[in-house]
Amino acid sequence: MKLFVQSAMIFFGTLLAAALVALGEPGNAEVQMASQTGSSAAEVVALLGLDD
């Protein structure tokens, strides 16, 4: 029973951490940073790593 409780705590803790990362929107900060500098479209594409 103790092992079950420990496993459940680890599972739900990992699930909660993944949800917090997913809801944090880390890509939004890069877009805001690029738009604040007044950079051109080519610089935004390079910043986001979309260039080939």
Buried (B, 14 or more C-beta within 10 A) or exposed (E): EEEEEEEEEEEEEEEEEEEEEEEEEEEEEEEEEBEEEEEEEEEBEEBEEEEE
